[in-house]
Amino acid sequence: MLSHSLEQGVLVIVVHDDPGIGGRAALLAEISGLVHAHKSAPVVLVLDEPAASGAAVSAVLRAHRMCSDLGVFMSVATPSFPARRLLEVNADTTGIRLAIHASAETAVSIAAAFATAA
């Protein structure tokens, strides 16, 4: 369902497939485990086109709240305009702002710059 790597000091998590409503909790648990294992690294969640569903967006929004509570910068990248719009409209605005990008490369380079500046 997902893969991960470290790029320029940034934890990059790629969600490849739609988890569906039944898989949303499992997806969030996997993301949470990776974030906690790499706690000091900023996070970029990439939603591949097949994964840009309501269930995946919901898991990303919950992951953002978790990252914000931990003080971890998080951004999301997806080529899907509808998914980006859902993220923008529903993102929690009380903590660290969720950065939303169309390109994973842009998201990683901004997150790496953020990590360097912090």
RAURGI-V71570 format. One line per field, one symbol per residue. ss: DSSP state (2 for helix, 1 for strand, 0 for the rest). phi: phi as a letter, one per 30 degrees, with the letter a starting at -180 (. if undefined). psi: psi as a letter, one per 40 degrees, with the letter a starting at -180 (. if undefined). A space follows every 10 residues. Layout:
ss = ???
phi = ???
psi = ???
This chain:
ss = 0111111001 1111100002 2222222222 2222222000 0011111022 2002222222 2222222222 0001111100 2222222222 0000000011 1002222222 22222220
phi = .bbbacbhic dccccdbddi edcddddddd deeddddbed ddcbcccded cdcddddedd dddddddddd icdbbbbadd dedddedddc ddcdcddddb bdcddddddd dddddddd
psi = diiiihhfeh hhhhhdihei ddeddddddd dddddddfde hihhhhhide egiddddddd ddddddddde fhhiiihieh ddddddddde iheeahhhhh idhddddddd ddddddd.
